[in-house]
Amino acid sequence: MGGMARHAPEVNLGLRLSPNGAPLRQRIAEAVIEQIRVGRLGPGDALPSTRSLAAELAVARSSVVDAYDELAAAGYTTARPGSGTRIAAGADAAASAGAASHVASSAAAAAAAAAPIPRAPMWDLLPGHPDPDLISTTDWRRAWRAAAAAPVPAAAPGPRGHPELRVALAGHLRRTRGIVAEPDELVVVPGVASALRVIAAAAELAGRDIAFEEPGYAEARRTFEMSGARTRAVAVDDDGLDPAALRESDTAVYCTPAHQYPLGARLPAPRRAGLVRWATRAGSLLIEDDYDGEFRYDVSALPALRSIDGGRDCVAYVGTASKILTPALRVAWLLPPPRLRAAVVEALERTGESVCGITTFALARFIDSGALTRHLARAARTYAARRAALVSALGRACTGVGLMGVEAGLHVVLRLPDAADDVAIAATLRDRGVALSPLSKFFAGRPGARGLVCGYSRLPETQAGAVAELIASAVGQP
C-alpha cells in the first residue's frame, strides 16, 4: 500500500507566486515546491494540466510549461504520456531540505549577497524558547568546571554511553514527572528530531499511519514524513487529542499532552488513561513529546502518559533540555518501551548520531548538584509573572478576542476571527519589532483557526504593555 500513488488533488492548487522579480517560470516552480514542502502535495500526486494552471494563475501557458520542465529537470516531477505530470518519489525530502529547482544567476546571487541582513526583533515572542539568562552563572560554571576536570573521553559515546546523565535523568523524571525508569532504559540523543527519527526506524513506521495532532508541531510532522511515515491529521479540541478520534490503522500516535503544541490544552486525566488503554488494546505506540512539561501555573500536575498503568509498555517518552535550559545544548532523552529499546540502540548505532560526552557530563553535574531544581523553581516563578503580565496586557488592549493555553508551558495563543490574515498580521508585527508565529502555519492541510502564538518566556513584565499595544494595532483593535 505504501508504494501506491495517492489520489490526485483538487485542480486548484492555490499557488502564491512570490513577488521577488525572478522569471515567472521560476516563481511558479518555487510555489509548487513550497506546496510539496508543507505537505499539501506529496509523491504520486498529480499536478493540474498546464492549461488549467495557466488559467488559474492568469498567466501564459508557455510559462507553466517552462515551469513544469524546470521541475522535471530538477527531479521534482515525472511525466508520462496518458498519466500527466506527477510529484516524483523523494520530492518531499528534497523540498524539506531546501533544494531549489534552478541555480540562481550570478546577478541574483550578487543581489542576495548585497541585501541587508534582517535586524533582530526588539521583542522575540517566538514560541518554544526559554530564557537562558535565568540560568545561574555560578551553577553553570561549576558544572562545566567539573566536566573539564574529568578525564578526556577517548571516543564519542554511543547510545549505551552517558551513564552519569542517564542516572541523573532517571532521578529528575521520577521527581518532576512521576516516571519510574532505570538509567539503562534511557537513551540520550542529539535533539527531539533525532529521537523521533530513531522511534520511526525502531518501530518500523515507514509506510504506516501516525495519528498527528492538528494543529501540531510542524518539525515533528516533517521528521516523521521524511522517515517514510504517513501522518494523519487528527483535530484537537479544547482538551487536546480525543482517543475516540483514533483508528485501528493508526500504528502510532504523536501527542503533546502536557501542553498541546500550539493551542496549549492540558490533556485531562481521563483522556490520558483512555489513550493508554487504546494503545494497549490496539497494539499501537504512543509517542509522548513532553517538551515543556515542567512548567505549569496555578494548576496541579497531571501524570505523564508514561507513568500511567500500562504506559511503560506502549509509550515512547521524549524530553529535552532545549525548553528547560537552552537549545544550544542539543541534548534530548528518549525512554522507549522495553520491546523497542534494542531496536532504538541499533538504529542509533547505524546512523552514528551521538551527543558530546563532555556536554552530558556537565548537564549531569548540573542536575545532581540541585542546580536544575533551583533553576526550574526560579524560572517557573519568572515565567508565571511574565505570563500574567502579557495576559493582562492583551486582555486590556485586545478586547473581544480570546486567549488559549494560559495554564502551562511558555506561550499563549491569541485567537483571531476566522477571516483574519494572521500571516500578514505577523509580518506587520515583525516590521514593528515583534516576532511571533501565525497559528494557521501549524495546520498541515488548509489553514484552520487563525491566531497569534505568543511566547512570553523572554518578554520582561515591564514591556508587556507596549507589546500588547503593538499587537492590538496590528489586528485592528481600537
Disulfide bonds with the S-S distance in Angstrom:
none
